[in-house]
Amino acid sequence: MDLDHTDLLIVKETYLSRSPRSTSALITLTMIGIVCISSVVYWSNFWDLSSSLPVSRTDVFANYEFWRLFTAMGIHADMGHLLSNLFALAILSYLLYGFFGPWVFPTLTTLLGAGVNLISIWTYPAN
Protein backbone atom coordinates (compact mmCIF):
# COMPACT_ATOMS: atom_id res chain seq x y z
CA MET A 1 0.00 0.00 0.00
CA ASP A 2 1.57 3.20 -1.18
CA LEU A 3 0.74 6.49 0.47
CA ASP A 4 0.77 9.54 -1.70
CA HIS A 5 2.03 12.37 0.54
CA THR A 6 0.97 15.05 -1.91
CA ASP A 7 -2.61 14.85 -0.59
CA LEU A 8 -1.70 15.69 3.01
CA LEU A 9 -3.13 18.85 4.47
CA ILE A 10 -0.97 20.72 6.90
CA VAL A 11 -2.61 22.97 9.46
CA LYS A 12 -0.55 26.11 9.78
CA GLU A 13 -2.88 28.22 11.90
CA THR A 14 -5.96 27.74 14.08
CA TYR A 15 -8.11 30.15 16.06
CA LEU A 16 -5.89 29.52 19.06
CA SER A 17 -2.74 30.39 17.09
CA ARG A 18 -3.68 34.04 17.31
CA SER A 19 -3.98 36.24 20.37
CA PRO A 20 -7.48 36.94 21.64
CA ARG A 21 -9.08 40.27 20.76
CA SER A 22 -7.69 43.21 22.70
CA THR A 23 -11.18 43.99 24.07
CA SER A 24 -11.75 40.51 25.53
CA ALA A 25 -10.95 41.58 29.08
CA LEU A 26 -13.36 44.52 28.83
CA ILE A 27 -16.17 42.30 27.51
CA THR A 28 -15.46 39.75 30.25
CA LEU A 29 -15.60 42.41 32.98
CA THR A 30 -18.79 43.84 31.49
CA MET A 31 -20.50 40.44 31.50
CA ILE A 32 -19.37 39.77 35.07
CA GLY A 33 -20.75 43.18 36.05
CA ILE A 34 -24.11 42.48 34.39
CA VAL A 35 -24.44 39.13 36.15
CA CYS A 36 -23.41 40.58 39.53
CA ILE A 37 -25.84 43.50 39.22
CA SER A 38 -28.64 41.15 38.14
CA SER A 39 -28.06 38.92 41.16
CA VAL A 40 -27.92 41.86 43.59
CA VAL A 41 -31.15 43.26 42.12
CA TYR A 42 -32.73 39.82 42.59
CA TRP A 43 -31.46 39.38 46.17
CA SER A 44 -32.42 42.88 47.29
CA ASN A 45 -35.72 43.03 45.38
CA PHE A 46 -34.56 46.36 43.96
CA TRP A 47 -37.44 48.20 42.23
CA ASP A 48 -39.61 45.23 43.22
CA LEU A 49 -38.09 43.18 40.37
CA SER A 50 -37.33 39.89 42.15
CA SER A 51 -40.59 38.27 41.15
CA SER A 52 -40.06 39.21 37.48
CA LEU A 53 -36.63 37.64 36.98
CA PRO A 54 -36.78 33.85 37.59
CA VAL A 55 -38.23 31.50 34.98
CA SER A 56 -41.00 28.94 35.38
CA ARG A 57 -43.11 26.91 33.00
CA THR A 58 -46.27 28.79 33.94
CA ASP A 59 -44.67 32.20 33.49
CA VAL A 60 -43.40 31.40 30.00
CA PHE A 61 -46.00 29.07 28.50
CA ALA A 62 -49.18 30.34 30.17
CA ASN A 63 -48.36 34.02 30.80
CA TYR A 64 -46.10 34.51 27.73
CA GLU A 65 -43.35 36.18 29.77
CA PHE A 66 -40.53 35.18 27.42
CA TRP A 67 -38.02 37.68 28.83
CA ARG A 68 -37.63 35.34 31.79
CA LEU A 69 -35.73 32.90 29.57
CA PHE A 70 -33.01 35.57 29.44
CA THR A 71 -33.22 37.17 32.88
CA ALA A 72 -32.95 33.81 34.63
CA MET A 73 -29.43 33.44 33.22
CA GLY A 74 -28.23 36.42 35.24
CA ILE A 75 -29.66 35.64 38.66
CA HIS A 76 -28.23 33.34 41.30
CA ALA A 77 -29.57 31.85 44.51
CA ASP A 78 -26.75 33.07 46.76
CA MET A 79 -23.16 34.34 46.78
CA GLY A 80 -21.67 30.83 46.59
CA HIS A 81 -23.73 30.04 43.51
CA LEU A 82 -22.75 33.37 41.92
CA LEU A 83 -19.02 32.97 42.61
CA SER A 84 -18.91 29.40 41.31
CA ASN A 85 -20.55 30.49 38.05
CA LEU A 86 -18.46 33.65 37.65
CA PHE A 87 -15.29 31.58 37.44
CA ALA A 88 -16.54 29.68 34.39
CA LEU A 89 -18.15 32.81 32.91
CA ALA A 90 -14.89 34.73 33.10
CA ILE A 91 -12.86 32.03 31.35
CA LEU A 92 -15.45 31.20 28.70
CA SER A 93 -16.38 34.79 27.89
CA TYR A 94 -12.74 35.80 27.53
CA LEU A 95 -11.96 32.90 25.19
CA LEU A 96 -15.19 32.80 23.20
CA TYR A 97 -15.29 36.54 22.54
CA GLY A 98 -11.54 36.73 22.16
CA PHE A 99 -11.24 34.08 19.48
CA PHE A 100 -14.68 33.94 17.85
CA GLY A 101 -16.11 37.43 18.30
CA PRO A 102 -19.43 38.97 19.27
CA TRP A 103 -21.58 36.68 17.13
CA VAL A 104 -20.51 33.71 19.24
CA PHE A 105 -20.24 35.53 22.55
CA PRO A 106 -22.48 37.07 23.74
CA THR A 107 -25.02 36.73 20.88
CA LEU A 108 -25.11 32.99 20.15
CA THR A 109 -24.38 31.93 23.73
CA THR A 110 -27.24 34.09 25.04
CA LEU A 111 -29.69 32.69 22.49
CA LEU A 112 -28.57 29.13 23.22
CA GLY A 113 -28.84 29.77 26.96
CA ALA A 114 -32.44 30.94 26.51
CA GLY A 115 -33.08 27.83 24.43
CA VAL A 116 -31.69 25.60 27.18
CA ASN A 117 -33.92 27.38 29.71
CA LEU A 118 -36.91 26.79 27.42
CA ILE A 119 -36.17 23.07 27.11
CA SER A 120 -35.52 22.79 30.85
CA ILE A 121 -38.77 24.40 31.98
CA TRP A 122 -40.72 22.32 29.49
CA THR A 123 -39.80 19.28 31.61
CA TYR A 124 -40.29 20.93 35.03
CA PRO A 125 -43.46 21.11 37.10
CA ALA A 126 -45.58 24.21 36.42
CA ASN A 127 -44.04 26.34 39.18
N, C-alpha and C positions, 0 to 999 in steps of 0.2 A: 504494500500500500504506500503509494507516494503522496506526500503532502506538498501541495503547491503553496509556497510561502508568499506568493504575490497577492493572495486574497486576504491576507491578515490585515485587520484594522488595528491601528495603534491609537490609543486614547492619549492625547497630548494635554488636554485641559478638561476639567470638570467645573461644576459650580464652586466646589470647595477649593479649587486651585487659586481662585481670586480672593481678595480681601472682601469682607462684608461692606455694605454701603456705609459711608461716613456718618449717616444719620441714624444708624441702627440703635445706638445707645439712647438717643433722644426719643425715638419711637417706643423703645422698651420702657423708659421712664414714664412716658406719657400713658402707656397702657397700664403700668403698675399704679399710677396715680388715679386713673379712671376706676380701676377695680377697688382700690382702697377707699376712694370717696364713695363709691356705690355701697360698699359694705358699711361704712360709717353712717351713711344716710339710712340704711336699712336698720342698723342696730339702734340708732337714736330716734328713729321715726321722724326724722327731719321733714318738715312741711307735710307731715301726716302721710308719707309715701310708703311706709313699710308694707302696708297691705296691698299695694299696687305692684310690687316688684317680684315676688316669687311666682312660680308657674305651677298650675295644676290642670288636670284634665278638664274640669268643669269651667275654669276661667277661659281656657283656650277654645274648647270645642262647643260649649254651650253659650258662653258670654262673648265669644269672638274677640277676646283680648290678646291678640297675637303679639303685641309688644313684649309680653311676658316671656316669650321664647328667647328674647334677647336680654332683657333685664336680669333674668335669673342667672345668666352667666357671670354677672358682676357681683352678686351678693354671696355672702358666706355666713355660716352659722355662728362662728366665733373666731377669735384671733388665731387660734391654732390651725383651724381650717384655712383661714386666709393666708397665713404664713407658709403653710405647706404647699398651697397652690401657687403662691407668688414665685417660689423657687423655680418651678417648671415653666411658668409664664415668662419669667425673665429670660431663661435660656432659649426657649422656643421662639419667643418673639424676636429676640436678637438675631438668631440664625435664620428664621424664615423670612423676616423682612430683609435682613442683610444680604441674603443670597438670592432670594426669589422675588422680592419687591412687594409693593402694596397690593397687587392683585391676589397674592397668596396670603399675605398677612398685612393688614387685618381683614381684608374683604372676604376671601374664600373661607378662612378659618371661622369668621363670625357667622357666615351663612351656614357652614357645616355644623357649627355648634348649635345654632337654632334648630337645624334639622335633627340633630341628635336629641335635643330636648323634646321635639315633637314626637319622635319615635318612642322615647322613654315614657312620656306622659300617656301615650296611647295605651301602654300596658299597665299603668298604675291604676289604683282605685280612684274614684272621682275626685276626692279631695286629698 
